[in-house]
Amino acid sequence: MEQGKKIRNSLGIHDGIFHADEVTAAAFLVLSGLVNRDNIVRTRDVEKLARCEFVCDVGGVYNPQKKLFDHHQADYKGDLSSAGMILLYLQERKIISEEEYKMFNNSLVIGIDAHDNGKAPQEVGYSSFSHVIANFTPISYSITPEEIDSHFFEALSFVEGHLHRLKKRYEYNVACRKIVATSMAQCHTCLFFDKMIPWQESFFALGGKEHPALFIIMPAGEHWKLRAIPPDYEHRMQVRLPLPEKWAGLLEEDLKKVTGLPGAVFCHKGRFTSVWQTKEEAILALKMVLIMNGIPYENTF
């Protein structure tokens, strides 16, 4: 592609039907301040693309140094789509940190790349992020290019919002990391938090896979929660030690009868979490679970 005079903060992507990868790539560039939304050009015209500072998902070239990010050409052998290429570019240029890169990649972009390259499973009843973005495309095939562009920018706004929320959630998790680290240093069998915080990501980022804790206790609205800890972050639907089988799925009066605790509220049938009216009763429930499993209660906190 011959390089002409560039329009600063501009992005060229192909016109016609759009997909999650180039919409997400565009959203990353807009949110990073590298592209002005008003300077996004949807075209396959070589001369128009040559004037864009960034080109994604069109053009047949992958060259980050020249800000060209296509993956459709035969000489590209990697697994990235334009979304993965742009995310990697942001990390390599230190526009985002390595940890932010991993967060965006693991929570979203790996799946987009796999879907766009035909490597994601297509299962009945399963709707991926790429499927959601595909639903932004026009329903009718009889539609003008201007109408397709309108649908694209609607999808772009949606993806921008999603990425923004992912980043804010990540930043809040990082802000809570010191609280998690303090509890991990002080506690052995059960982590205790005196306020509701996101803890799982920080716990495992801080070496939680090797930490001996089996449970956490923290507020849950007006009540308190006793929750079992997963073995690692990759198996978050599993737990190191489940709550008692005879508690599974019980509510209030039934759970009160089984436990003898007047503040019993609920135990999930999956035996990974339970709710109690007070902190003291959550602690008593923990003590019961440990005793049932022959685990010393001393030095739990």
C-alpha positions, 0 to 999 in steps of 0.5 A: 500500500503506497503511503501518502500524507496521513490524517492524524488520529485516523483509522481505515477499516473495510466497509460492508458487514462488520465483525467483532474483531475490527469493531473491538480494534477500533474501540481500543484505539478510540479509548486509548486516544490514538484515533478520533471516532470522527476520523474512522473511514470504512472503505476498501479504496487503497488511496483512502486507506493510504491516508489513514494513520491506522489500518485494521482488518483490510489491506493485506499487511501486518506491520505494527511499525507502519500501523497496519493490522490485517490478518487475512493474507496468506503470509500471516501465520499467527492466531490474532485477529485485528483485535488481538493485533491492536491489543498487542500493539498497545501493550508493546508501545506501553500504552497499557501495562502487561497486566492490563493486556492480560486482563483484556486478552483473557476476559475478551480478546482471545475469544474474539480472535478465535471466533474470527479465525474459525477456531472457536467452538460453535455450540447450540445455546452458547452466545459469545461476544462475537455473536452479540456484535454480529447481532448489531449488523443489519437484518435486511440485506437490502440496505445502503452503505450509509445504513451499514455504517450507522449500525457499525457505529452503534456497535462501536459505542457498545464495545467502547462501553464494555471495554470501559467497564472492564477497565474500571472493574480491573482498576477497582480490583487493583485498588482492593489488592492491598486489602486482600494481601493484608488478609492473606498475610494475617489469616490461615484457613479463612480470609476475613474482610470487613467490607464487600470487595472483589477478592478472587482475581487479587487473591490468585494474582498474589499467589493464592494458588499456594495459600492454605485458605479454604474460605472467605467471610465478608459482608453480603448486603445486610448479611454475611457470607461464608464462601469456599475458595476455588483451587485456582483461578482457572477452576473458579466453579470448583472449591477446595472444600465444599460446605456440608452436603446436608446444608445444600440448597436449604433456606432459612428455617430448614437451614436453621434446623440443620445447623442450629444457628438462628441466623441461617439464611441460605446455602447454595445447592452447589455448596460453595457459598452460604449466607448468615444474618451476622458476622458471628454466625458466619464464623460459627458456621465456619467453625462447624465446617472445619470441625466436621472435616477434622481441621483445627479451628485455632489460628483460623484468623 
